Amino acid sequence: MAEFHLKISLPDRPGSLGSVASAIGFAGGDIRKFTVVSNEGGRGIDDVVVAIPGSDPTDLLNVLGQIGGVEVISVEIVK
């Protein structure tokens, strides 16, 4: 499994984080670390470390991109 550090922006409303966590699980990922970076202007910025099968995060990014209001700001492989 490969680990990726994602910085995501999501709406600050009930259920947003649950949608993100469910999408990660749907893509076969496992959340290894989660940190709230900031929360302002009705949006939250979070750092998430996710382990996924294989080494290509494309499926994970596609699933996250289908959630309304969620934006993946950056993706980095964890070494």
C-alpha angles and dihedrals in degrees: 000000000000124000124220131190110220127189108203137182118210139168114273097236136110113283098020095107091043090055091052093048091048091049091051090052091046089055090052094256131141121211108231100173136007128189130176105223101180144340119203141129093023093301134099126212114207137180114217129181110205130184114210134180111263124002105278117091094191096107091048092049091048092052092047090047090059093062111097113247096008117122126184104218098183142356126201130172113241111231 
